[in-house]
Amino acid sequence: MKILGIDPGMAIVGYSIVDFDGTNLNLLASGSIQTEKGKSDASRLYEIFQDISQIIEKYSPDIASMEKLFYFKNQTTIMPVAEARGVILMALEKFGVKTYEYTPMEVKQVLTGFGRASKKEVEQMVKIALGRDDLPKLDDTIDSIAIAICHTRNCRDLITK
């Protein structure tokens, strides 16, 4: 099963494609969509929609696992992130990709056993789960991998292909 992991944002959307056969995890692709700060919100949202659509078309994920908005420390970023999530959800719906959502605390709990784990602890568990040390540099991309891995360990109705 190919899982599209998504860490949504207006400036940066982290994404990854993880293959899970019921036992083994394999990172097929990862990266980020980065929008320019000087552009209008509408232009940035359209860019996110277009790029996510291209990723879906290229990799044909079976499902998507995305970070859910739960609580934000920075109140100025919550609306743009919510808007970015909206266009991502629209693209996933357009292509018929079933989507599961997890809060950051749920992802940390599933990966590390502690819902308030640090980014470094989550990164370490991602390395262990994938059996590799060469992870992408961008936190948003690593978070998208963690979100995809969370789904493999949390979802009761996994469909193996």
C-alpha atoms as a printed R data frame, in Angstrom:
    type eleno elety resid chain resno       x      y       z
1   ATOM     1    CA   MET     A     1   0.000  0.000   0.000
2   ATOM     2    CA   LYS     A     2   1.331  3.435  -0.952
3   ATOM     3    CA   ILE     A     3   0.661  6.091   1.668
4   ATOM     4    CA   LEU     A     4   0.985  9.791   0.908
5   ATOM     5    CA   GLY     A     5   2.093 11.480   4.144
6   ATOM     6    CA   ILE     A     6   1.356 15.207   4.301
7   ATOM     7    CA   ASP     A     7   2.465 17.918   6.733
8   ATOM     8    CA   PRO     A     8   0.373 20.897   5.569
9   ATOM     9    CA   GLY     A     9   1.403 24.532   5.620
10  ATOM    10    CA   MET     A    10   1.119 27.686   3.569
11  ATOM    11    CA   ALA     A    11   4.861 28.320   3.190
12  ATOM    12    CA   ILE     A    12   5.955 24.660   3.189
13  ATOM    13    CA   VAL     A    13   4.023 21.453   2.626
14  ATOM    14    CA   GLY     A    14   6.061 18.387   3.500
15  ATOM    15    CA   TYR     A    15   5.136 15.222   1.615
16  ATOM    16    CA   SER     A    16   6.316 11.649   1.418
17  ATOM    17    CA   ILE     A    17   5.317  8.434  -0.277
18  ATOM    18    CA   VAL     A    18   5.782  5.400   1.939
19  ATOM    19    CA   ASP     A    19   5.170  1.860   0.753
20  ATOM    20    CA   PHE     A    20   3.899 -0.559   3.410
21  ATOM    21    CA   ASP     A    21   3.419 -4.263   2.692
22  ATOM    22    CA   GLY     A    22   1.941 -5.102   6.085
23  ATOM    23    CA   THR     A    23   5.355 -5.598   7.652
24  ATOM    24    CA   ASN     A    24   8.028 -3.539   5.897
25  ATOM    25    CA   LEU     A    25   8.226  0.191   5.274
26  ATOM    26    CA   ASN     A    26   9.986  1.706   2.290
27  ATOM    27    CA   LEU     A    27  10.346  5.426   1.591
28  ATOM    28    CA   LEU     A    28   9.677  5.823  -2.138
29  ATOM    29    CA   ALA     A    29   9.800  9.621  -2.382
30  ATOM    30    CA   SER     A    30   9.768 12.730  -0.238
31  ATOM    31    CA   GLY     A    31  10.051 16.443  -0.621
32  ATOM    32    CA   SER     A    32   8.341 19.744  -0.090
33  ATOM    33    CA   ILE     A    33   6.158 22.258  -1.818
34  ATOM    34    CA   GLN     A    34   7.473 25.718  -0.996
35  ATOM    35    CA   THR     A    35   5.492 28.825  -1.865
36  ATOM    36    CA   GLU     A    36   6.823 32.372  -2.100
37  ATOM    37    CA   LYS     A    37   5.940 34.669   0.774
38  ATOM    38    CA   GLY     A    38   5.428 37.682  -1.488
39  ATOM    39    CA   LYS     A    39   2.691 36.066  -3.573
40  ATOM    40    CA   SER     A    40  -1.018 36.382  -2.808
41  ATOM    41    CA   ASP     A    41  -2.618 33.725  -0.622
42  ATOM    42    CA   ALA     A    42  -4.803 32.680  -3.546
43  ATOM    43    CA   SER     A    43  -1.744 32.171  -5.761
44  ATOM    44    CA   ARG     A    44   0.054 30.175  -3.067
45  ATOM    45    CA   LEU     A    45  -2.997 27.990  -2.426
46  ATOM    46    CA   TYR     A    46  -3.388 27.324  -6.136
47  ATOM    47    CA   GLU     A    47   0.283 26.330  -6.339
48  ATOM    48    CA   ILE     A    48  -0.199 23.884  -3.436
49  ATOM    49    CA   PHE     A    49  -3.284 22.430  -5.123
50  ATOM    50    CA   GLN     A    50  -1.471 22.028  -8.460
51  ATOM    51    CA   ASP     A    51   1.654 20.487  -6.934
52  ATOM    52    CA   ILE     A    52  -0.233 18.068  -4.665
53  ATOM    53    CA   SER     A    53  -2.337 17.047  -7.673
54  ATOM    54    CA   GLN     A    54   0.830 16.303  -9.654
55  ATOM    55    CA   ILE     A    55   2.233 14.233  -6.769
56  ATOM    56    CA   ILE     A    56  -1.001 12.237  -6.583
57  ATOM    57    CA   GLU     A    57  -0.984 11.658 -10.350
58  ATOM    58    CA   LYS     A    58   2.694 10.638 -10.356
59  ATOM    59    CA   TYR     A    59   2.646  8.221  -7.399
60  ATOM    60    CA   SER     A    60  -1.006  7.052  -7.296
61  ATOM    61    CA   PRO     A    61  -1.176  6.656  -3.514
62  ATOM    62    CA   ASP     A    62  -3.734  4.237  -2.096
63  ATOM    63    CA   ILE     A    63  -4.436  6.503   0.871
64  ATOM    64    CA   ALA     A    64  -3.252  9.750   2.432
65  ATOM    65    CA   SER     A    65  -2.313 10.454   6.014
66  ATOM    66    CA   MET     A    66  -2.306 14.142   6.949
67  ATOM    67    CA   GLU     A    67  -1.638 16.215  10.028
68  ATOM    68    CA   LYS     A    68  -4.841 17.456  11.589
69  ATOM    69    CA   LEU     A    69  -5.142 20.938  13.032
70  ATOM    70    CA   PHE     A    70  -5.491 20.590  16.743
71  ATOM    71    CA   TYR     A    71  -3.742 23.423  18.524
72  ATOM    72    CA   PHE     A    72  -1.393 26.099  17.338
73  ATOM    73    CA   LYS     A    73   0.955 28.148  19.480
74  ATOM    74    CA   ASN     A    74   1.201 30.795  16.771
75  ATOM    75    CA   GLN     A    75  -2.291 32.147  16.139
76  ATOM    76    CA   THR     A    76  -1.151 34.072  13.044
77  ATOM    77    CA   THR     A    77  -0.390 30.849  11.160
78  ATOM    78    CA   ILE     A    78  -3.511 28.836  11.964
79  ATOM    79    CA   MET     A    79  -5.698 30.321   9.202
80  ATOM    80    CA   PRO     A    80  -3.173 29.940   6.364
81  ATOM    81    CA   VAL     A    81  -2.456 26.354   7.451
82  ATOM    82    CA   ALA     A    82  -6.199 25.637   7.583
83  ATOM    83    CA   GLU     A    83  -6.590 27.072   4.083
84  ATOM    84    CA   ALA     A    84  -3.674 24.967   2.804
85  ATOM    85    CA   ARG     A    85  -5.244 21.873   4.367
86  ATOM    86    CA   GLY     A    86  -8.468 22.742   2.559
87  ATOM    87    CA   VAL     A    87  -6.922 22.791  -0.908
88  ATOM    88    CA   ILE     A    88  -4.946 19.621  -0.131
89  ATOM    89    CA   LEU     A    89  -8.143 17.875   0.984
90  ATOM    90    CA   MET     A    90  -9.847 19.090  -2.187
91  ATOM    91    CA   ALA     A    91  -7.074 17.600  -4.360
92  ATOM    92    CA   LEU     A    92  -7.230 14.296  -2.478
93  ATOM    93    CA   GLU     A    93 -10.996 14.195  -2.932
94  ATOM    94    CA   LYS     A    94 -10.673 15.043  -6.628
95  ATOM    95    CA   PHE     A    95  -8.515 11.953  -7.127
96  ATOM    96    CA   GLY     A    96 -10.557  9.755  -4.786
97  ATOM    97    CA   VAL     A    97  -7.743  9.262  -2.256
98  ATOM    98    CA   LYS     A    98  -9.136  8.256   1.144
99  ATOM    99    CA   THR     A    99  -7.639 10.464   3.836
100 ATOM   100    CA   TYR     A   100  -6.856  9.811   7.488
101 ATOM   101    CA   GLU     A   101  -5.919 12.611   9.865
102 ATOM   102    CA   TYR     A   102  -3.768 12.591  12.991
103 ATOM   103    CA   THR     A   103  -2.892 15.334  15.463
104 ATOM   104    CA   PRO     A   104   0.796 16.006  16.153
105 ATOM   105    CA   MET     A   105   0.302 14.520  19.619
106 ATOM   106    CA   GLU     A   106  -1.171 11.314  18.156
107 ATOM   107    CA   VAL     A   107   1.766 10.973  15.737
108 ATOM   108    CA   LYS     A   108   4.278 11.439  18.548
109 ATOM   109    CA   GLN     A   109   2.412  8.997  20.797
110 ATOM   110    CA   VAL     A   110   2.277  6.307  18.117
111 ATOM   111    CA   LEU     A   111   5.916  6.702  17.035
112 ATOM   112    CA   THR     A   112   7.641  7.293  20.377
113 ATOM   113    CA   GLY     A   113   5.135  6.265  23.040
114 ATOM   114    CA   PHE     A   114   5.089  9.840  24.354
115 ATOM   115    CA   GLY     A   115   2.701 12.486  23.008
116 ATOM   116    CA   ARG     A   116   5.017 15.355  23.854
117 ATOM   117    CA   ALA     A   117   8.170 13.895  22.305
118 ATOM   118    CA   SER     A   118  10.699 16.265  20.762
119 ATOM   119    CA   LYS     A   119  11.297 16.599  17.021
120 ATOM   120    CA   LYS     A   120  14.637 14.815  17.495
121 ATOM   121    CA   GLU     A   121  12.934 11.848  19.186
122 ATOM   122    CA   VAL     A   122  10.400 11.594  16.356
123 ATOM   123    CA   GLU     A   123  13.198 11.847  13.781
124 ATOM   124    CA   GLN     A   124  15.081  9.042  15.525
125 ATOM   125    CA   MET     A   125  12.008  6.792  15.456
126 ATOM   126    CA   VAL     A   126  11.494  7.548  11.751
127 ATOM   127    CA   LYS     A   127  15.101  6.473  11.112
128 ATOM   128    CA   ILE     A   128  14.537  3.256  13.055
129 ATOM   129    CA   ALA     A   129  11.219  2.512  11.322
130 ATOM   130    CA   LEU     A   130  12.747  2.984   7.873
131 ATOM   131    CA   GLY     A   131  16.054  1.335   8.773
132 ATOM   132    CA   ARG     A   132  18.067  4.221   7.382
133 ATOM   133    CA   ASP     A   133  19.971  7.266   8.586
134 ATOM   134    CA   ASP     A   134  19.724  9.411   5.445
135 ATOM   135    CA   LEU     A   135  16.540 11.359   6.030
136 ATOM   136    CA   PRO     A   136  15.629 14.603   4.271
137 ATOM   137    CA   LYS     A   137  16.919 17.752   5.972
138 ATOM   138    CA   LEU     A   138  13.621 19.643   6.158
139 ATOM   139    CA   ASP     A   139  11.560 19.091   9.342
140 ATOM   140    CA   ASP     A   140   8.304 19.355   7.367
141 ATOM   141    CA   THR     A   141   9.346 16.462   5.143
142 ATOM   142    CA   ILE     A   142  10.423 14.320   8.103
143 ATOM   143    CA   ASP     A   143   7.085 15.121   9.758
144 ATOM   144    CA   SER     A   144   5.248 13.914   6.643
145 ATOM   145    CA   ILE     A   145   7.118 10.603   6.862
146 ATOM   146    CA   ALA     A   146   6.226 10.320  10.555
147 ATOM   147    CA   ILE     A   147   2.558 10.969   9.715
148 ATOM   148    CA   ALA     A   148   2.604  8.202   7.090
149 ATOM   149    CA   ILE     A   149   4.306  5.791   9.500
150 ATOM   150    CA   CYS     A   150   1.753  6.693  12.169
151 ATOM   151    CA   HIS     A   151  -0.977  5.485   9.873
152 ATOM   152    CA   THR     A   152   0.685  2.102   9.352
153 ATOM   153    CA   ARG     A   153   0.754  1.571  13.102
154 ATOM   154    CA   ASN     A   154  -2.569  3.126  14.009
155 ATOM   155    CA   CYS     A   155  -5.132  2.228  11.368
156 ATOM   156    CA   ARG     A   156  -7.227 -0.871  11.997
157 ATOM   157    CA   ASP     A   157  -8.485 -1.200   8.425
158 ATOM   158    CA   LEU     A   158  -5.186 -1.325   6.534
159 ATOM   159    CA   ILE     A   159  -5.571 -2.696   3.050
160 ATOM   160    CA   THR     A   160  -2.495 -4.475   1.738
161 ATOM   161    CA   LYS     A   161  -1.994 -4.641  -1.985
